[in-house]
Structures are given as structure tokens and as C-alpha cells.
Amino acid sequence: MNRSGSRGLQSGGHTLVLALALSVIVAVPCQAGEKGTQRMEARDRLTARIHGLPDDVYLRQDRGAVAAVPDEALALDFTGLVLGAPRAVSVESTQALPALLLSARTQKRSTELDWQRNAMVVASDVEGGEVYAGEAFPGDDSKSPGPAPGDAARRNDPLPPPQQVRSRQTDALLAELGAGDTAGTVWLDFRKLLALPAESGRWALRVIYFDEVSNPAFVEVRGKPAGAAGVSPDAALKVVSRIREAGQTNGLPRYYRTPDTPQLNAPGVAAVLATPKSTTGVRPLALHGAMRLEVSPQSLVHQVGSSARERSAQTNPPAAVLRAMVLVVMKDRSTPVRIPLEIPVWSERTLKPGDLVDAAFSIDIAEAMPKQTLAGTYQVYVVGGHYLSGPYPLTLVPNR
């Protein structure tokens, strides 16, 4: 086995952290993959191995404690992503939100899907519903032109070509790996990468590699007290008003069940793209989704007083507002298009934290895409609470 150590490249006063600058990288000749059951067993063993690490290993980012993990992955013929994180983090003792990622992939996949250009991190606030997503390995902004994280959903110009993102130093490091399957570990600071708030809460962390997703790693953050929980009746009614106004053009978005809404018989998230697998970009591109989630104090609409209750009898504010996020992932672009969702939920009974509620949505994802959308294959994900659904592939072909 060949090994190459982790590296950081200095450029313009910034540290260029390469996707392949792993704590340990191991290269061996390609071997035939195991059957599906054996792959699942390998994933389970490696997940248990990483999740069994003490919190102190994560907080110290102890490379020695995980040095053997890549060899274990290769011995099991494992390919995929496994993510681990400390069970709890105190903001008073550390500003970091560290996580350990094991990545194992074949030479073929590395050649077809560049790791640095396609790896991204996702963090979802389990109770608040906010979802953050961005680059796993950001480079030097002065040499990687393009919109900042989140701007892709708001800009109408085409995305920069991939060759503008990659550096010659990255190519050199890739060449050092040689042929064969690779496995390695890397430490990721989700708070630094995504500018997460330092408030108390529960987070579900993931890594997405285009059409591949890691397991969720759950972390309890103990920090500053969160703001007042809940949604005011006025704010809830404004959400309803925005939805009605936005749906006047082509009937989307809708936040109620239709014949196109997928069935969901257990807690979680499900979605379906109501478009052909190959399209010339004819709009709308409808995504229909269903969610069954627990309501949290942050998602409940405040109960109003008696006089206000009489007034609200006419306006009928929802009982809760669920937050979720649709991510549209583009090949060779490590910042996704993000489409936030606010879904009103009405209930004939008084809801309390922990109650399961059902919600549905139908949106036009083309509304958030750049007007000059590039041809190619996209992957669509839906994140709600600690659940993730996807990927749902969407292929766009050039107009003729």
C-alpha cells in the first residue's frame, strides 16, 4: 500500500485546503466490489467504529486514534462516506464543531467525479428547521471566481466553468495518488465551514458527494440560549399570504396534498420529480414532496389571548410552520442551489412539541435556477428536521 500524508497549500496568504489533503490516504489496486449485503455490513462496521470514538478524540482531532480507519475500509472493500462527530459540544470550551469523514472510492469514480469540486457539507437544525449547505473544501476565493455560498440561487448569470475552480497544485496532488481505490479520513469544522450560530440546539451533519450521501452525525450544541421559541400568528399569516401570491402565476408553490404527492407512512421526508428524466428545461420543473415530522417549540404558532382569538377566527392562522430545504446539486459545483421552504400546517387540535404532523408541498425548482441553466445532470435533495430524501436525478439537455 502507498500512503501520502495530509498537506495544506499556501496561496495569496490563504491556506488552500485540498479535498485530498486527508489525514491518511491509502492507494491500492482496484478489487471487485462485494455484494449489496456485504457492503451494508462493511458500512455498519465502519460507522460503529467511528461513532464509538470518545468525544475527546473529536474535540482534539486526534489523528493517531483514527490512523487505521482507512486500512480497515480498504480491507472491507468499502466504498462510500461515513461521518462521525462528538455527541455534545460546549461553545464555552471550543468554537469548533468538529467531525471526522471517512471517504472511500474507486479510481473510476474519482476520475468521473472530481472529489474537491463535488464534496459539500450540510447541517440541519433539527428543531429550528434551518438548513445550511456549502463547500466542504473551500479554496482561495481570489483564484476561484463565482458566487459565494448561497448566491447561486439568487443570481441569473451562468455558473463559472469548472476549469476556473481547479488549481495546478490540486492536479499535482491528485497525480501523486496514482491508480487504484483510495480511502482516507479528514477532519471538518462544520461551524467554520457553514458559519453556524453558537446557540444551543441539536444538529444533524452530513456530507454530500454529488449523488452520494453520508450517514447523519448528530451533535448537541451547548451554547448561548436560543431566542424566544415559536412563530407569532401575524408571522404565520404572512407566510400564508406569500404562498398565495407566489402561486398565482402557474399554481406553484402549493402546500397541500395532490394526486402527485408521494405517500409517506412513517416519519420522514419523501419527494418525486414530476418531470421526464431528460428535459430541455421546459418550465415549470415541479417537485412534489411530503413530510411527517415532529413539531418543535420553534415551529409552533403562539396561542393567542381571548380577544385576539376572536379576531383570528376569521383569519385562521396555521397551528405550526415547518421549515425545510431543497438542495439542487450541480456536477463540479460544490455549492448547491438552495430553496428554503416554509410550510403552514393547520390542525383541529392543539399541537404540542413532539406531536407528529403531516405536510405537503409542490414547488417549481426552475424558479431558483440560473436563467441560463447549464446542460447536464443535477441531483435534488430535500432536508427536513433530521431527515434527508434523495438524490433525485434530473438531466437537462441543450435546447436545439
C-alpha positions as CSV (number, residue, x, y, z in Angstrom):
1,M,0.0,0.0,0.0
2,N,1.1,3.5,-0.7
3,R,0.4,6.4,1.6
4,S,0.6,10.1,1.3
5,G,0.2,12.5,4.2
6,S,-2.1,15.5,4.6
7,R,-1.0,18.8,3.1
8,G,-2.0,22.4,3.1
9,L,-1.0,24.7,0.2
10,Q,-0.3,28.4,0.8
11,S,-1.7,30.8,-1.9
12,G,-2.0,34.5,-1.6
13,G,-1.9,34.4,2.2
14,H,-4.7,31.9,2.4
15,T,-4.5,28.2,3.2
16,L,-5.8,26.1,0.3
17,V,-7.2,23.0,2.0
18,L,-7.4,20.3,-0.7
19,A,-10.1,17.7,-0.7
20,L,-7.4,15.1,-0.9
21,A,-5.3,16.5,1.9
22,L,-6.6,13.8,4.1
23,S,-5.2,12.7,7.5
24,V,-4.4,9.4,5.8
25,I,-4.7,8.5,2.2
26,V,-4.2,4.9,1.1
27,A,-4.0,3.7,-2.6
28,V,-4.2,0.0,-3.6
29,P,-5.0,-1.8,-6.8
30,C,-8.7,-2.0,-7.7
31,Q,-10.6,-5.0,-6.4
32,A,-14.0,-6.4,-7.2
33,G,-16.8,-5.0,-5.0
34,E,-18.8,-7.1,-2.7
35,K,-22.5,-7.8,-3.0
36,G,-25.0,-5.3,-1.5
37,T,-25.4,-7.1,1.8
38,Q,-21.6,-7.3,2.4
39,R,-21.4,-3.6,1.5
40,M,-24.0,-2.8,4.1
41,E,-22.2,-4.9,6.7
42,A,-19.0,-3.0,5.9
43,R,-20.7,0.3,6.2
44,D,-22.3,-0.7,9.5
45,R,-18.9,-1.9,10.9
46,L,-17.1,1.3,9.9
47,T,-20.0,3.5,11.2
48,A,-19.9,1.7,14.5
49,R,-16.1,2.1,14.6
50,I,-16.2,5.9,14.0
51,H,-19.3,6.5,16.2
52,G,-17.6,4.6,19.0
53,L,-14.8,7.2,19.3
54,P,-14.9,9.2,22.5
55,D,-15.9,12.8,22.2
56,D,-12.4,13.8,23.3
57,V,-11.0,12.3,20.1
58,Y,-13.1,14.6,18.0
59,L,-12.5,17.7,20.1
60,R,-8.7,17.1,20.0
61,Q,-8.9,15.9,16.3
62,D,-6.7,13.1,17.3
63,R,-5.2,11.7,14.1
64,G,-3.5,8.9,15.8
65,A,-6.7,7.5,17.1
66,V,-8.1,7.1,13.5
67,A,-4.9,6.3,11.6
68,A,-6.0,2.7,11.0
69,V,-9.5,3.5,9.7
70,P,-8.6,3.8,6.0
71,D,-6.8,0.5,6.1
72,E,-9.9,-1.1,7.7
73,A,-12.1,0.4,5.0
74,L,-9.9,-1.0,2.2
75,A,-9.8,-4.4,3.8
76,L,-13.6,-4.5,3.8
77,D,-13.7,-3.3,0.1
78,F,-15.9,-0.4,1.3
79,T,-16.8,2.5,-0.9
80,G,-18.8,5.4,0.3
81,L,-18.9,8.1,3.1
82,V,-19.0,7.6,6.8
83,L,-19.3,10.7,9.1
84,G,-18.8,10.9,12.9
85,A,-19.0,13.7,15.4
86,P,-18.9,14.3,19.1
87,R,-22.2,13.7,20.9
88,A,-22.0,17.1,22.6
89,V,-20.0,20.3,22.1
90,S,-19.8,23.2,24.6
91,V,-19.3,26.6,23.0
92,E,-17.7,27.8,26.2
93,S,-14.8,25.3,25.7
94,T,-14.5,25.3,21.9
95,Q,-15.7,27.3,19.0
96,A,-15.3,24.4,16.6
97,L,-17.9,21.8,15.6
98,P,-15.6,19.0,14.5
99,A,-16.5,16.0,12.5
100,L,-14.5,13.1,11.0
101,L,-15.2,12.0,7.5
102,L,-14.1,8.6,6.1
103,S,-14.2,8.7,2.3
104,A,-13.5,5.6,0.2
105,R,-14.0,5.5,-3.6
106,T,-12.8,3.7,-6.7
107,Q,-10.4,5.0,-9.3
108,K,-13.2,5.1,-11.8
109,R,-15.4,7.3,-9.6
110,S,-12.6,9.6,-8.7
111,T,-11.9,10.0,-12.5
112,E,-15.5,10.6,-13.4
113,L,-16.4,12.8,-10.4
114,D,-13.8,15.1,-9.0
115,W,-13.8,14.9,-5.2
116,Q,-12.9,18.5,-4.5
117,R,-15.4,20.0,-6.9
118,N,-18.3,17.9,-5.7
119,A,-18.0,17.5,-1.9
120,M,-20.2,19.6,0.2
121,V,-21.3,19.8,3.9
122,V,-24.9,20.1,5.1
123,A,-26.1,20.9,8.6
124,S,-29.7,21.0,9.6
125,D,-31.1,22.4,12.9
126,V,-33.3,19.5,14.0
127,E,-35.7,21.7,16.0
128,G,-35.4,25.1,14.3
129,G,-35.6,23.7,10.8
130,E,-32.8,25.9,9.4
131,V,-30.5,24.1,6.9
132,Y,-27.0,25.2,6.0
133,A,-25.1,23.9,3.0
134,G,-21.7,24.8,1.4
135,E,-18.3,23.7,0.2
136,A,-16.5,21.0,2.1
137,F,-13.1,22.2,0.9
138,P,-13.2,25.9,0.0
139,G,-10.2,27.2,-1.9
140,D,-8.7,30.6,-2.4
141,D,-11.5,32.9,-3.4
142,S,-9.2,35.1,-5.4
143,K,-8.5,32.1,-7.7
144,S,-11.9,30.5,-7.6
145,P,-14.3,33.1,-9.1
146,G,-18.0,32.6,-8.7
147,P,-20.9,33.4,-6.3
148,A,-20.4,32.9,-2.6
149,P,-22.2,30.1,-0.8
150,G,-25.9,30.7,-1.2
151,D,-25.6,33.2,-4.1
152,A,-26.2,30.7,-6.8
153,A,-30.0,30.7,-6.0
154,R,-30.2,34.4,-6.4
155,R,-28.0,35.1,-9.5
156,N,-29.2,34.8,-13.1
157,D,-25.7,34.5,-14.7
158,P,-24.4,31.1,-15.7
159,L,-22.1,29.3,-13.3
160,P,-18.3,29.6,-14.0
161,P,-16.7,26.8,-15.9
162,P,-15.1,24.0,-13.8
163,Q,-11.6,24.7,-15.0
164,Q,-11.7,28.1,-13.2
165,V,-12.0,26.3,-9.8
166,R,-9.2,23.8,-10.0
167,S,-5.6,24.7,-9.3
168,R,-2.4,23.2,-10.7
169,Q,-1.4,22.3,-7.1
170,T,-4.5,20.2,-6.8
171,D,-3.8,18.4,-10.1
172,A,-0.3,17.6,-8.8
173,L,-1.6,16.1,-5.6
174,L,-4.1,14.0,-7.5
175,A,-1.4,12.7,-9.6
176,E,0.6,11.5,-6.6
177,L,-2.3,9.2,-5.6
178,G,-1.8,7.0,-8.7
179,A,-4.2,4.3,-9.8
180,G,-6.5,2.2,-7.5
181,D,-9.1,2.5,-4.9
182,T,-8.5,5.2,-2.2
183,A,-9.6,5.6,1.4
184,G,-8.8,8.4,3.8
185,T,-10.0,10.4,6.7
186,V,-10.3,14.2,7.1
187,W,-11.4,16.5,9.9
188,L,-14.1,19.0,9.1
189,D,-15.1,22.0,11.2
190,F,-18.8,22.5,10.3
191,R,-19.1,25.7,12.3
192,K,-16.3,27.3,10.4
193,L,-17.4,26.0,7.0
194,L,-21.0,27.0,7.4
195,A,-20.8,29.9,9.8
196,L,-23.2,28.1,12.1
197,P,-24.7,30.0,15.1
198,A,-23.2,29.5,18.5
199,E,-26.6,28.9,20.1
200,S,-27.8,25.8,21.9
201,G,-29.5,23.2,19.7
202,R,-29.4,19.8,18.0
203,W,-27.7,19.4,14.7
204,A,-27.7,16.7,12.0
205,L,-24.5,16.9,10.0
206,R,-23.9,15.2,6.6
207,V,-21.5,15.3,3.6
208,I,-22.9,15.1,0.0
209,Y,-20.7,13.9,-2.8
210,F,-23.0,14.7,-5.8
211,D,-25.2,11.6,-5.8
212,E,-23.8,10.0,-2.6
213,V,-24.7,11.0,1.0
214,S,-23.0,10.1,4.2
215,N,-24.9,8.9,7.3
216,P,-26.1,11.7,9.6
217,A,-24.0,12.6,12.6
218,F,-26.0,14.1,15.5
219,V,-24.5,16.7,17.8
220,E,-25.9,18.6,20.7
221,V,-24.5,22.1,20.9
222,R,-24.5,23.7,24.3
223,G,-24.1,27.4,23.9
224,K,-25.9,30.7,24.1
225,P,-29.6,30.5,24.9
226,A,-31.7,30.5,21.7
227,G,-34.2,33.3,21.1
228,A,-37.8,33.1,22.0
229,A,-39.3,30.0,20.5
230,G,-42.4,29.8,18.3
231,V,-44.0,31.7,15.5
232,S,-46.3,34.6,16.0
233,P,-49.8,34.4,14.5
234,D,-49.0,37.5,12.3
235,A,-45.8,36.0,11.0
236,A,-47.7,32.7,10.2
237,L,-50.3,34.6,8.3
238,K,-47.6,36.5,6.3
239,V,-46.2,33.1,5.3
240,V,-49.7,32.0,4.0
241,S,-50.0,35.3,2.2
242,R,-46.7,35.0,0.5
243,I,-47.5,31.5,-0.6
244,R,-50.8,32.6,-2.1
245,E,-49.2,35.4,-4.0
246,A,-46.4,33.3,-5.3
247,G,-48.8,30.6,-6.6
248,Q,-50.9,32.9,-8.8
249,T,-48.6,32.5,-11.9
250,N,-48.6,28.8,-12.6
251,G,-50.2,27.4,-9.5
252,L,-46.9,26.7,-7.7
253,P,-45.9,26.6,-5.0
254,R,-48.7,24.6,-3.3
255,Y,-48.7,23.4,0.2
256,Y,-51.4,20.8,0.3
257,R,-51.7,17.2,-0.9
258,T,-52.5,16.5,-4.6
259,P,-52.6,13.3,-6.6
260,D,-48.9,13.9,-7.3
261,T,-47.9,14.0,-3.6
262,P,-45.9,10.9,-2.7
263,Q,-47.2,8.6,0.1
264,L,-45.4,8.7,3.4
265,N,-46.5,6.1,6.0
266,A,-43.7,6.8,8.6
267,P,-41.8,9.8,10.0
268,G,-39.5,11.2,7.3
269,V,-39.4,13.1,4.0
270,A,-40.2,11.9,0.5
271,A,-40.3,13.6,-2.9
272,V,-40.8,13.0,-6.6
273,L,-39.8,15.0,-9.6
274,A,-42.8,15.3,-11.9
275,T,-40.7,15.8,-15.0
276,P,-39.1,13.5,-17.5
277,K,-35.7,12.3,-16.7
278,S,-34.4,14.2,-19.6
279,T,-35.8,17.6,-20.4
280,T,-34.8,20.7,-22.5
281,G,-35.5,22.9,-19.5
282,V,-39.2,23.5,-20.1
283,R,-40.6,25.2,-17.1
284,P,-42.0,24.5,-14.6
285,L,-39.9,21.7,-13.1
286,A,-42.3,20.5,-10.4
287,L,-41.1,18.8,-7.3
288,H,-43.8,17.2,-5.1
289,G,-42.9,16.4,-1.5
290,A,-44.4,15.0,1.7
291,M,-43.1,15.3,5.2
292,R,-44.1,13.7,8.5
293,L,-42.2,15.5,11.3
294,E,-42.4,16.2,15.0
295,V,-43.3,19.8,15.7
296,S,-40.9,21.7,17.9
297,P,-41.3,24.8,20.1
298,Q,-39.7,26.8,17.3
299,S,-42.2,25.6,14.7
300,L,-45.4,26.1,16.8
301,V,-47.6,29.2,16.3
302,H,-48.2,31.0,19.5
303,Q,-51.5,30.5,21.1
304,V,-53.3,33.9,21.2
305,G,-55.3,35.6,24.0
306,S,-59.1,35.6,24.1
307,S,-59.6,38.9,22.3
308,A,-57.0,38.1,19.7
309,R,-58.6,34.6,19.4
310,E,-61.9,36.2,18.3
311,R,-60.1,38.2,15.6
312,S,-58.1,35.2,14.4
313,A,-61.3,33.1,14.0
314,Q,-61.7,34.9,10.7
315,T,-58.1,34.7,9.6
316,N,-57.4,31.2,10.8
317,P,-53.6,31.2,11.2
318,P,-51.9,27.8,10.9
319,A,-51.0,25.8,14.1
320,A,-47.4,25.4,13.0
321,V,-44.9,26.4,10.3
322,L,-42.4,23.7,9.3
323,R,-39.1,24.7,7.8
324,A,-37.2,22.6,5.3
325,M,-34.8,23.0,2.4
326,V,-34.5,21.7,-1.2
327,L,-30.9,21.4,-2.5
328,V,-30.2,21.3,-6.2
329,V,-26.6,19.9,-6.6
330,M,-24.8,20.5,-9.8
331,K,-21.8,18.4,-11.0
332,D,-18.5,20.0,-10.5
333,R,-20.1,22.7,-8.4
334,S,-19.6,22.3,-4.6
335,T,-22.2,25.0,-3.7
336,P,-25.8,23.9,-4.2
337,V,-28.8,25.9,-5.2
338,R,-30.8,26.3,-2.0
339,I,-34.6,26.6,-2.0
340,P,-36.0,27.3,1.5
341,L,-39.4,26.0,2.4
342,E,-41.9,27.3,5.0
343,I,-44.9,25.0,5.1
344,P,-48.0,26.1,7.1
345,V,-49.8,23.3,8.9
346,W,-53.4,23.6,10.2
347,S,-54.7,21.4,13.0
348,E,-58.1,20.9,14.6
349,R,-56.4,20.0,17.9
350,T,-53.9,22.0,19.9
351,L,-50.4,20.8,19.0
352,K,-47.7,20.4,21.5
353,P,-43.9,19.7,21.0
354,G,-43.3,16.2,19.8
355,D,-46.6,15.7,18.0
356,L,-46.3,14.3,14.5
357,V,-47.8,16.4,11.8
358,D,-48.1,15.8,8.0
359,A,-47.2,18.4,5.4
360,A,-47.0,18.5,1.7
361,F,-45.5,20.8,-0.9
362,S,-45.3,21.3,-4.7
363,I,-42.7,23.8,-5.9
364,D,-41.1,24.9,-9.2
365,I,-37.4,24.3,-8.8
366,A,-36.7,26.2,-12.1
367,E,-37.6,29.4,-10.3
368,A,-34.4,29.2,-8.2
369,M,-32.2,28.0,-11.0
370,P,-30.0,30.4,-13.1
371,K,-31.8,31.5,-16.2
372,Q,-29.0,30.3,-18.4
373,T,-29.0,26.9,-16.7
374,L,-26.2,24.6,-17.9
375,A,-27.0,21.3,-19.5
376,G,-26.0,18.3,-17.5
377,T,-27.2,16.0,-14.7
378,Y,-28.4,17.5,-11.4
379,Q,-29.2,15.8,-8.1
380,V,-32.1,17.1,-6.0
381,Y,-32.3,16.6,-2.2
382,V,-34.9,17.5,0.4
383,V,-33.8,18.1,4.0
384,G,-36.4,18.4,6.8
385,G,-35.6,18.1,10.5
386,H,-33.0,15.3,10.8
387,Y,-34.3,13.6,7.6
388,L,-32.9,13.7,4.1
389,S,-34.6,12.4,1.0
390,G,-32.8,11.9,-2.3
391,P,-30.9,12.1,-4.6
392,Y,-33.5,12.6,-7.4
393,P,-31.6,12.8,-10.7
394,L,-32.6,15.5,-13.2
395,T,-30.9,15.6,-16.6
396,L,-31.1,18.8,-18.7
397,V,-30.1,18.7,-22.3
398,P,-29.3,21.7,-24.6
399,N,-32.1,23.4,-26.4
400,R,-32.0,22.6,-30.1
